[in-house]
Amino acid sequence: MKEIKFFYTHWCKHCKKMLPQMQSLSNKGYNVNLIDADDYSSIADKYKIERIPTFVLEDKGFEVQRWNGRTEPDEVIKKLTYTKR
């Protein structure tokens, strides 16, 4: 199952704009995990997060893609639902 980990902080300008959108996706049932990189620095360290915001896409527990910066909710949904043919 695909999952996106959204690493953010409360002091990040882009994160402040994206956090409500990512929370909404999570509340709608999309597999989006919100991780405050300051509050959960051990998880951020494990994933070697160097920039905020960072998205990590995993499939069956393995990282398949990572990207930084502002991302629209539609793009997150595409990444979660895309299947190679």
MOFEN-V948916 format. One record per residue. PSI is psi as a letter, one per 20 degrees, with the letter a starting at -180 (none if undefined). NEAR is the number of other C-alpha atoms within 12 Angstrom. D_FIRST is the distance of its C-alpha to the first C-alpha in Angstrom with 2 decimals. Layout:
# MOFEN-V948916
[[PSI/NEAR/D_FIRST] [PSI/NEAR/D_FIRST]]
This chain:
# MOFEN-V948916
[[p/19/0.00] [q/26/3.80] [q/32/6.55] [p/37/10.25] [p/38/13.00] [o/42/16.27] [p/42/19.27] [r/39/22.49] [r/27/25.98] [i/21/28.44] [i/15/31.09] [p/21/29.13] [g/15/30.47] [h/23/27.41] [g/31/25.15] [h/20/27.52] [h/21/27.08] [h/29/23.28] [g/31/22.53] [h/19/23.42] [g/26/21.32] [h/35/18.15] [h/24/19.10] [g/20/19.52] [g/26/16.04] [g/23/14.69] [h/14/17.31] [i/13/16.35] [i/14/12.92] [q/26/10.92] [m/27/8.66] [o/31/11.61] [p/27/13.25] [p/34/16.96] [o/31/18.75] [o/27/22.53] [h/30/23.45] [g/20/26.92] [h/15/26.09] [l/17/23.33] [h/18/24.96] [h/14/23.83] [g/19/20.15] [h/27/21.39] [g/17/23.47] [h/11/20.71] [j/24/18.85] [l/17/22.32] [p/28/22.36] [h/20/25.64] [q/24/25.50] [p/31/24.60] [q/35/22.60] [p/34/19.77] [p/41/16.20] [o/36/13.68] [p/33/10.51] [q/23/8.08] [o/21/5.55] [k/11/5.20] [i/14/7.99] [p/16/10.08] [p/18/11.72] [i/19/11.97] [q/20/14.15] [q/28/16.42] [r/24/19.10] [q/22/21.83] [r/22/23.82] [p/27/23.92] [p/25/21.05] [q/21/21.24] [h/26/18.68] [h/17/18.54] [h/19/17.49] [g/33/14.58] [g/26/13.47] [g/17/14.07] [h/29/11.94] [h/29/8.86] [i/18/9.80] [p/16/11.51] [p/11/11.06] [q/6/13.65] [none/3/16.26]]
